[in-house]
Every structure is written in structure tokens, then in C-alpha cells.
Amino acid sequence: MDIQSLKTLMEINAMQTLGSLQSSPSNSNNSSLFSELLGEVLHVNEDSSSLYNESSLIYSGNSPVFIPSNINFQNGSFTNAITSFSSKTGLSSNYDEIIQRASEKFNLPEKLISSVIKQESGFNASAISTAGASGLMQIMPGTAKYLGINNIFDPEENIMGGAKYLRQMLNQFDGNIETALAAYNAGPGAVKKYDGIPPYKETQDYVRKVMNYFQA
């Protein structure tokens, strides 16, 4: 299906519905024309009783949202757009496989790693903070060197390195997730100094937001 053509046809129909085309007979003719053109774009057969058959309503489980099986968008652009949207608004992303492997390697919940990534970079592998933290898990250059990360913008290295560091923070602070997150954000020294989450608004907001994603 040509998405742009369908979009244009839908806009024409919307204009008709809103009364942009004033003449009643003209509206009737144009409505028929719209139906004819829409049917042509969708390749609907004259003997079809509906646009979608029952089999098209079965969710295959292979995409983030339901897409009727008899709609075939060119070059998968629609599916790619949906995947991109999901990665920006939820915790599902193109990095799920890496996150799963990091979870297994460092004994961390997948959702915790995803929650940190969402808060840190919004799943943007090219993100750079004003302080110089970079990549999906916003790792500082010095920390990246300590973790053995060669390319901080490589999703695999960044997620594996960030997960390793998060595991170290959990081990250091007796498995307390909130304290470990505070250490990830403000550094373990600040957590030790205040014997818990430091009284920094940025860190407190950070811990709260990540925990909200994690517990949702």
C-alpha cells in the first residue's frame, strides 16, 4: 500500500465530511469517487464482504502493536515507525536482545536495565549530556575507561558496560536498588558520604523516575 496515497484520500474524505465541498450533489459524487479510489488503493475485491477478514484480526505477537495481517506497507515503513514510537514511549526497544544478554550476564532484571536507559538517554545511542556522559546508559569517559569500553556509542559495549557498573553498585550497597541507582547517578562516594540517597534534587528525581518505570 502507498501510505502517501491513502493519506491524501483520507484528507479528501475529511474535507468532504466537514463541508469543505459545499454542493450536496457534488458531495455525493465525490463520496462515491472517494470510495472507488480507496477500494482501488486497498485492492478490495467487489465480492469482499469487508475490508478485513477474520484471519487478519489474529495478533501474531511479532510486533509491538496489532497490525492487520492483510495490510502490507512498503519497505516495512509502518512497522519501523511503530517500533521507533514504542522505543521512545515505552521500555521496548531495538536493544532488547542486548539488554537480555546483559541481564543474564550480570544477574540484573531486564526491566531495570531498560528503565535506566529510558531515563538516561530515552534509548538514544548518540545522546551526550552537558557533563560529557554518553550513549544509551550515559557513561562518563573515565568510567567507560574503567569498564573497558572502547566505543562508548556502540550499543553493545555501552549497555554491557552500564549493566556491569550497575551490578557493582548493587553489590556495594547490599542489593538496595534505590541506593544503587543513586550511586549510578551521583557516584558511590556521594552515597557513602550521606549514608543513602544524597540530598541532590537531580539524584532524588532520577531515582524516583527510574523506579517508576521499573515498577510500572
C-alpha positions as CSV (number, residue, x, y, z in Angstrom):
1,M,0.0,0.0,0.0
2,D,1.2,3.5,-0.8
3,I,0.8,5.3,2.5
4,Q,1.0,8.8,1.0
5,S,-1.8,8.0,-1.4
6,L,-4.0,6.7,1.4
7,K,-3.2,9.8,3.5
8,T,-4.3,12.0,0.6
9,L,-7.5,10.1,0.1
10,M,-8.3,10.3,3.8
11,E,-7.7,14.1,3.7
12,I,-10.1,14.5,0.8
13,N,-12.8,12.5,2.6
14,A,-12.3,14.6,5.8
15,M,-12.7,17.8,3.8
16,Q,-16.0,16.4,2.4
17,T,-17.2,15.4,5.8
18,L,-16.5,18.9,7.2
19,G,-18.5,20.5,4.5
20,S,-15.5,22.0,2.7
21,L,-17.2,21.0,-0.6
22,Q,-20.4,22.9,-0.5
23,S,-22.7,21.3,-3.1
24,S,-24.8,18.3,-1.9
25,P,-24.9,16.6,-5.3
26,S,-21.2,17.2,-5.6
27,N,-20.6,15.7,-2.2
28,S,-22.5,12.6,-3.2
29,N,-20.5,12.2,-6.4
30,N,-17.2,12.9,-4.6
31,S,-18.1,10.4,-1.8
32,S,-18.6,7.7,-4.4
33,L,-15.3,8.7,-6.1
34,F,-13.5,8.5,-2.8
35,S,-14.9,5.0,-2.1
36,E,-13.9,3.9,-5.6
37,L,-10.4,5.3,-5.2
38,L,-10.0,3.9,-1.7
39,G,-11.1,0.5,-2.9
40,E,-8.6,0.7,-5.7
41,V,-5.7,1.6,-3.4
42,L,-6.6,-1.2,-1.0
43,H,-7.2,-3.7,-3.8
44,V,-10.6,-4.6,-2.4
45,N,-12.4,-7.2,-4.5
46,E,-16.1,-6.4,-5.4
47,D,-17.2,-9.7,-3.8
48,S,-15.4,-9.0,-0.5
49,S,-17.9,-8.5,2.4
50,S,-15.5,-6.4,4.4
51,L,-12.0,-4.8,4.3
52,Y,-10.6,-7.3,6.8
53,N,-11.3,-11.0,7.1
54,E,-11.3,-12.8,10.4
55,S,-7.8,-14.2,10.0
56,S,-6.4,-10.7,9.6
57,L,-7.5,-10.0,13.2
58,I,-5.2,-12.6,14.7
59,Y,-2.3,-11.0,16.6
60,S,0.9,-12.7,15.6
61,G,2.9,-11.4,18.6
62,N,5.8,-10.3,16.4
63,S,5.1,-6.6,16.5
64,P,4.6,-4.0,19.4
65,V,1.0,-3.3,18.4
66,F,-1.7,-5.1,16.4
67,I,-1.4,-4.7,12.6
68,P,-4.0,-6.4,10.4
69,S,-2.2,-9.2,8.5
70,N,-3.6,-8.2,5.1
71,I,-2.0,-4.7,5.2
72,N,1.4,-4.8,3.6
73,F,3.2,-1.5,3.9
74,Q,6.0,-0.8,1.5
75,N,9.5,-1.5,2.9
76,G,8.1,-2.1,6.4
77,S,8.0,1.6,7.0
78,F,4.9,1.4,9.2
79,T,6.3,-1.4,11.3
80,N,9.5,0.5,11.7
81,A,7.7,3.7,12.7
82,I,5.7,1.8,15.3
83,T,8.9,0.2,16.7
84,S,10.5,3.6,16.9
85,F,7.5,5.0,18.6
86,S,7.5,2.2,21.2
87,S,11.1,2.7,22.0
88,K,10.5,6.3,22.7
89,T,7.4,6.0,24.8
90,G,7.8,2.6,26.5
91,L,10.5,0.2,27.5
92,S,10.5,-1.9,24.4
93,S,13.3,-1.1,22.0
94,N,15.7,-2.2,19.3
95,Y,18.1,-3.1,22.0
96,D,16.1,-5.8,23.8
97,E,18.4,-8.6,22.8
98,I,21.4,-6.9,24.2
99,I,19.5,-6.0,27.3
100,Q,18.5,-9.6,27.8
101,R,22.1,-10.8,27.5
102,A,23.3,-8.1,29.9
103,S,20.6,-9.1,32.3
104,E,21.7,-12.8,32.2
105,K,25.5,-11.9,32.4
106,F,25.2,-9.5,35.4
107,N,22.1,-11.0,37.1
108,L,20.0,-7.9,36.7
109,P,16.3,-7.6,35.9
110,E,15.9,-6.7,32.2
111,K,13.3,-4.1,33.1
112,L,15.8,-2.4,35.5
113,I,18.4,-2.0,32.7
114,S,15.7,-0.7,30.3
115,S,14.4,1.7,33.0
116,V,17.9,3.2,33.4
117,I,18.3,3.5,29.7
118,K,14.9,5.2,29.3
119,Q,15.7,7.8,31.9
120,E,19.4,8.3,30.9
121,S,19.0,8.6,27.1
122,G,15.5,7.8,26.0
123,F,17.0,4.9,24.0
124,N,19.2,7.4,22.0
125,A,22.5,5.7,21.4
126,S,24.0,9.0,20.3
127,A,23.0,11.0,23.4
128,I,25.6,13.2,25.1
129,S,24.9,15.1,28.3
130,T,26.3,18.6,29.1
131,A,28.6,16.8,31.6
132,G,30.0,14.5,28.9
133,A,28.1,11.3,29.7
134,S,27.5,9.4,26.5
135,G,25.5,6.7,24.9
136,L,22.4,4.7,25.9
137,M,23.4,4.4,29.6
138,Q,25.1,7.8,29.7
139,I,28.5,6.7,30.9
140,M,31.3,9.2,31.7
141,P,34.5,8.8,29.7
142,G,36.5,8.0,32.9
143,T,34.0,5.3,33.9
144,A,34.0,4.0,30.4
145,K,37.8,3.5,30.5
146,Y,37.5,1.8,33.9
147,L,34.8,-0.5,32.5
148,G,36.9,-1.4,29.4
149,I,34.6,0.3,26.9
150,N,36.4,1.2,23.7
151,N,33.5,2.7,21.8
152,I,31.1,4.4,24.2
153,F,28.5,4.9,21.4
154,D,28.4,1.3,20.5
155,P,25.0,0.0,21.9
156,E,26.5,-3.4,22.9
157,E,29.5,-2.0,24.7
158,N,27.5,0.7,26.3
159,I,24.8,-1.5,27.7
160,M,27.1,-4.2,28.8
161,G,29.4,-1.6,30.5
162,G,26.5,0.2,32.1
163,A,24.9,-3.1,33.4
164,K,28.3,-4.1,34.8
165,Y,28.6,-0.8,36.6
166,L,25.0,-1.1,37.9
167,R,25.8,-4.6,39.2
168,Q,28.9,-3.2,41.0
169,M,26.7,-0.5,42.7
170,L,24.2,-3.1,43.8
171,N,26.9,-5.3,45.2
172,Q,28.5,-2.3,47.0
173,F,25.2,-1.2,48.6
174,D,23.8,-4.6,49.7
175,G,21.4,-5.0,46.8
176,N,19.4,-1.9,47.5
177,I,18.1,-0.8,44.1
178,E,17.3,2.8,45.1
179,T,20.7,3.3,46.7
180,A,22.5,1.7,43.7
181,L,20.6,4.0,41.3
182,A,21.7,7.0,43.4
183,A,25.3,5.8,43.2
184,Y,24.9,5.3,39.4
185,N,23.7,8.9,39.1
186,A,25.8,10.8,41.7
187,G,28.7,8.4,42.3
188,P,29.2,5.9,45.2
189,G,31.3,8.5,47.1
190,A,28.2,10.8,47.5
191,V,26.1,7.9,48.6
192,K,28.6,6.9,51.2
193,K,29.0,10.4,52.4
194,Y,25.3,10.8,53.1
195,D,24.8,7.2,54.0
196,G,22.0,6.8,51.5
197,I,20.5,8.8,48.6
198,P,22.2,12.2,48.6
199,P,20.1,15.3,49.1
200,Y,20.5,16.4,45.5
201,K,17.3,17.1,43.7
202,E,18.6,15.8,40.4
203,T,19.6,12.4,42.0
204,Q,16.4,12.2,44.0
205,D,14.3,12.8,40.9
206,Y,16.4,10.4,39.0
207,V,15.9,7.6,41.4
208,R,12.1,8.3,41.6
209,K,11.7,8.2,37.8
210,V,13.7,5.1,37.2
211,M,11.8,3.3,40.0
212,N,8.5,4.4,38.5
213,Y,9.5,2.9,35.2
214,F,10.8,-0.3,36.8
215,Q,7.7,-0.8,39.0
216,A,5.1,0.1,36.4
